[in-house]
């Protein structure tokens, strides 16, 4: 609602009571990055992704968990990768991360004059588009121009989306609102501490014998101090009261939000949501929900995570081999504790 101010006069000591409301109207669903905008071809014949890729990029920095977990998953894919003459570790690193955050990753197939594949070049998922010409991809350049590739020149690895078959949708898509709520809670907490327009406590006295000089010194000392963080404090001395050694001075907390808001609860719930939406093991990915006293058996956790999460991601990456000659297929090392290794223990 728009800022308004109303005044209601009541017969209380000949004073009026002012009330006002503040704040601008905000839509409940104002996060455009989470809107499924559908697929359509623009004037250049390029299909726009169903979700905002620029929004997904911003989401990497939305809080302390979402982005780092995606980098962790990229590292786990990269850990056992075997570089070869076509695909360097640096190129595969970019390719794998695009698949983690965008569910779309691209490689350009570079051939020599004899038609043999000699190199795979990374193409940023943010700028790549599928065209209205079957099998042809294009890249939007920073200067606004469009670079079109030849048919079959681009390898596109994508997550499956049942709504359409052109682009992939990240598996974490359903948890975006939890990630944004985590950010909102943090921003609210920071603004609460930084605005300095709210009271931290009321310093109340009921001492008619307090001299004016002592009262001024006491008010100056409170005013010059920073109080609790950046909280403002209020001083009151009721000279009509009776001096009582036990009740003459009272500290009344007002801005103690540590017991009055849901900050810690929201942070914990949203963290659990993000661990779930990424299927991340908190003991391995550097996150902790505080639900368990320790991290458990890291060897067993690592083995289970490798077999149930890393191997499927590696198998996704190996779809590249469908476009390469058998002698140049990409491969991954197999750790001793893997179920795929005959030497692993039960």
C-alpha positions in Angstrom: 0.0 0.0 0.0 1.1 3.6 -0.5 2.4 5.6 2.4 -0.5 7.3 4.2 -0.9 9.1 7.5 -4.0 9.5 9.5 -4.6 11.3 12.8 -7.1 10.2 15.4 -7.8 12.5 18.3 -8.7 11.0 21.6 -9.5 12.8 24.9 -6.3 11.5 26.7 -4.5 14.4 28.4 -5.4 16.6 25.4 -3.0 14.8 23.1 -3.7 13.3 19.7 -2.6 9.8 18.6 -0.9 9.6 15.2 -1.1 6.4 13.2 0.4 5.7 9.8 1.1 2.9 7.5 4.1 2.6 5.1 5.5 0.4 2.4 4.8 0.1 -1.3 2.7 -2.6 -2.9 4.7 -5.7 -3.9 3.5 -8.7 -5.9 3.7 -12.1 -4.1 5.5 -13.7 -7.1 8.0 -11.1 -8.2 10.9 -13.4 -9.0 11.0 -13.4 -12.7 13.8 -15.9 -12.9 11.4 -18.6 -11.7 8.8 -18.0 -14.4 8.5 -20.7 -17.1 8.1 -18.3 -20.0 7.7 -21.0 -22.7 9.5 -21.4 -26.0 9.3 -19.0 -29.0 11.5 -18.0 -31.8 12.6 -14.3 -32.0 13.2 -12.2 -35.1 16.5 -13.8 -35.7 15.0 -17.3 -35.6 16.5 -18.2 -32.2 14.5 -20.0 -29.6 14.5 -18.4 -26.2 15.1 -20.7 -23.2 12.0 -21.5 -21.1 13.6 -20.0 -18.0 15.8 -16.9 -17.6 19.5 -18.0 -17.9 20.6 -14.6 -16.6 18.3 -15.2 -13.6 19.9 -18.6 -12.9 23.4 -16.9 -13.1 22.3 -14.4 -10.4 20.9 -17.2 -8.3 24.5 -18.6 -8.0 25.2 -15.8 -5.6 21.9 -15.6 -3.8 23.1 -17.2 -0.6 25.9 -19.2 1.0 24.7 -22.6 0.0 23.2 -22.8 -3.5 26.1 -21.7 -5.6 28.8 -23.5 -3.6 26.9 -26.8 -3.8 26.8 -26.5 -7.6 30.6 -25.8 -7.7 31.0 -28.9 -5.4 29.1 -31.1 -7.8 31.2 -29.7 -10.7 34.3 -30.6 -8.7 33.1 -34.1 -8.1 32.5 -34.7 -11.8 35.9 -33.2 -12.6 37.8 -35.2 -9.9 38.0 -38.4 -11.9 38.0 -37.0 -15.4 40.8 -38.1 -17.8 41.8 -35.3 -20.1 42.6 -36.4 -23.7 43.8 -34.8 -26.9 40.3 -33.5 -27.7 39.0 -32.3 -24.4 41.3 -30.5 -21.9 40.6 -30.3 -18.2 40.0 -26.6 -18.4 37.4 -27.0 -21.2 35.7 -29.9 -19.5 35.5 -27.8 -16.3 33.5 -25.1 -18.0 31.3 -27.6 -19.8 30.5 -29.6 -16.6 29.6 -26.5 -14.7 27.3 -25.2 -17.4 25.5 -28.6 -17.1 25.2 -28.1 -13.3 23.7 -24.6 -13.2 21.9 -24.4 -16.5 21.2 -28.1 -17.4 22.5 -27.2 -20.8 26.1 -27.4 -21.9 27.7 -27.0 -25.4 30.9 -28.0 -27.2 32.0 -26.9 -30.7 33.4 -29.7 -32.8 36.5 -28.5 -34.6 37.7 -30.6 -37.5 40.7 -30.4 -39.8 40.7 -30.2 -43.6 40.3 -34.0 -43.7 37.2 -34.0 -41.6 38.8 -35.5 -38.6 37.9 -34.1 -35.1 40.9 -32.4 -33.6 39.4 -30.4 -30.8 36.4 -29.7 -28.7 35.8 -26.0 -27.8 33.5 -24.9 -25.0 30.6 -22.6 -25.9 29.0 -20.7 -23.0 25.5 -21.9 -22.2 24.3 -18.4 -21.4 24.7 -17.2 -25.0 23.8 -20.3 -26.9 20.5 -20.7 -28.7 18.8 -23.3 -30.9 17.6 -22.0 -34.2 14.5 -22.6 -36.2 16.7 -24.5 -38.7 16.8 -28.1 -37.6 20.2 -29.2 -36.1 21.6 -25.6 -36.3 22.7 -23.7 -33.2 23.7 -20.0 -32.9 25.5 -17.8 -30.3 24.4 -14.3 -29.3 27.5 -12.2 -29.2 28.1 -9.3 -26.8 27.9 -6.8 -29.6 24.4 -8.0 -30.5 25.4 -10.0 -33.5 24.5 -13.7 -34.0 27.1 -16.3 -34.9 25.5 -19.3 -36.6 27.2 -22.7 -36.6 27.0 -25.4 -39.2 24.6 -28.3 -38.8 26.2 -30.9 -36.6 29.0 -28.6 -35.4 27.6 -28.2 -31.9 27.3 -30.9 -29.2 24.4 -30.0 -26.9 24.1 -31.9 -23.6 20.9 -31.2 -21.8 18.7 -32.4 -18.9 15.4 -33.8 -20.0 12.3 -31.6 -19.8 8.9 -33.3 -20.4 7.4 -30.0 -21.6 9.7 -29.5 -24.5 12.7 -31.0 -26.1 14.9 -28.1 -27.1 16.4 -27.0 -23.8 17.1 -28.6 -20.4 15.7 -27.5 -17.1 17.8 -27.7 -13.9 16.8 -30.4 -11.5 17.0 -27.8 -8.7 14.4 -25.7 -10.4 11.7 -26.6 -7.8 13.8 -25.3 -4.9 14.5 -21.8 -6.2 11.9 -20.2 -3.9 13.6 -21.7 -0.9 17.0 -20.3 -2.0 15.3 -16.9 -2.5 13.6 -17.1 0.9 17.0 -17.8 2.5 18.4 -14.6 0.9 15.3 -12.6 1.9 15.8 -13.6 5.5 19.4 -12.6 5.5 18.7 -9.2 3.8 15.9 -8.5 6.2 18.3 -9.2 9.1 21.0 -7.0 7.7 18.7 -4.1 7.0 17.3 -4.4 10.5 20.7 -4.0 12.0 21.8 -1.3 9.6 18.9 1.1 9.5 19.4 2.4 13.1 15.9 3.7 13.3 14.6 1.3 15.9 15.0 1.1 19.6 17.2 -1.4 21.3 16.0 -0.9 24.9 14.2 1.6 27.1 16.2 2.9 30.0 13.5 3.7 32.6 14.0 5.4 36.0 11.7 6.5 38.8 14.0 8.6 40.9 12.7 12.0 41.9 16.0 12.7 43.8 18.2 12.4 40.7 19.8 15.8 40.1 19.4 17.5 36.7 23.2 17.4 36.2 23.4 13.7 36.9 20.4 13.1 34.6 22.0 15.0 31.8 25.3 13.1 32.2 23.4 9.8 32.2 21.5 10.8 29.0 24.7 11.9 27.3 26.4 8.7 28.2 23.5 6.6 26.6 23.4 8.9 23.6 27.1 8.7 22.9 27.2 4.9 23.2 26.2 2.7 20.3 23.8 0.6 22.4 23.2 -2.9 21.2 24.8 -2.9 17.7 23.2 0.0 15.9 20.0 0.0 18.0 18.7 3.3 19.3 17.9 3.6 23.0 15.3 5.6 24.9 15.8 7.3 28.3 12.9 8.0 30.6 13.0 9.4 34.1 9.6 9.5 36.0 10.2 12.1 38.7 6.7 11.6 40.1 7.6 8.1 41.2 9.0 7.0 44.5 12.6 6.1 44.8 13.0 2.4 45.2 16.5 0.8 45.2 15.1 -2.3 43.5 12.8 -0.6 41.0 14.4 2.8 40.4 16.2 1.6 37.3 14.7 -0.7 34.6 16.1 -1.9 31.3 13.2 -2.8 29.0 14.4 -4.5 25.8 12.5 -3.6 22.7 14.7 -4.4 19.7 15.8 -7.9 20.8 14.8 -9.7 17.7 16.8 -12.8 18.5 13.8 -14.3 20.3 11.1 -12.6 18.3 11.6 -13.5 14.7 12.0 -16.7 12.7 15.4 -16.0 11.3 17.2 -19.1 12.5 14.3 -21.3 11.8 13.9 -20.0 8.2 17.7 -20.3 7.6 17.7 -23.9 8.8 14.5 -24.9 6.9 15.8 -23.4 3.6 19.2 -25.0 4.0 17.6 -28.4 4.3 15.5 -27.6 1.2 18.6 -26.7 -0.7 20.5 -29.8 0.4 17.4 -31.8 -0.7 17.0 -30.1 -4.1 20.6 -30.7 -4.9 20.7 -34.2 -3.3 23.9 -32.9 -1.6 25.6 -34.6 1.4 26.1 -31.9 3.9 29.2 -33.6 5.3 30.9 -33.5 1.9 29.7 -30.2 0.5 30.7 -28.0 3.4 27.1 -27.4 4.7 25.6 -28.2 8.0 22.0 -28.1 9.1 22.8 -28.7 12.8 20.5 -31.7 13.1 23.2 -34.2 13.8 26.1 -33.9 16.3 28.7 -35.0 13.8 29.3 -35.8 10.2 29.1 -39.6 10.5 31.3 -42.0 8.7 32.8 -39.9 5.9 34.2 -43.0 4.0 30.7 -44.6 3.8 29.1 -41.2 2.9 31.7 -40.6 0.2 31.2 -44.1 -1.3 27.4 -43.7 -1.3 27.5 -40.3 -2.8 29.9 -41.4 -5.5 27.9 -44.4 -6.5 24.5 -42.7 -6.4 25.2 -39.2 -7.6 28.6 -38.8 -9.2 28.4 -41.8 -11.4 25.1 -40.8 -13.0 26.5 -37.3 -13.7 29.6 -38.8 -15.3 27.3 -41.0 -17.4 25.5 -37.9 -18.6 28.9 -36.3 -19.5 29.8 -39.5 -21.5 27.0 -38.8 -23.9 29.6 -36.7 -25.7 31.1 -40.0 -26.9 28.2 -40.4 -29.3 29.7 -37.7 -31.4 33.3 -38.8 -31.2 35.3 -41.7 -32.7 35.9 -44.6 -30.4 39.6 -43.9 -30.0 38.9 -40.4 -28.6 36.1 -41.2 -26.2 36.2 -39.4 -22.8 36.8 -41.5 -19.8 36.7 -41.3 -16.0 38.9 -43.0 -13.4 37.2 -45.4 -11.0 38.1 -45.0 -7.3 38.8 -48.1 -5.2 35.7 -47.7 -3.1 33.4 -47.6 -6.1 30.9 -50.4 -6.7 32.1 -50.4 -10.3 35.6 -51.4 -9.2 36.0 -55.1 -8.6 38.6 -54.4 -5.9 36.2 -52.4 -3.8 35.2 -53.9 -0.4 31.6 -54.7 0.4 
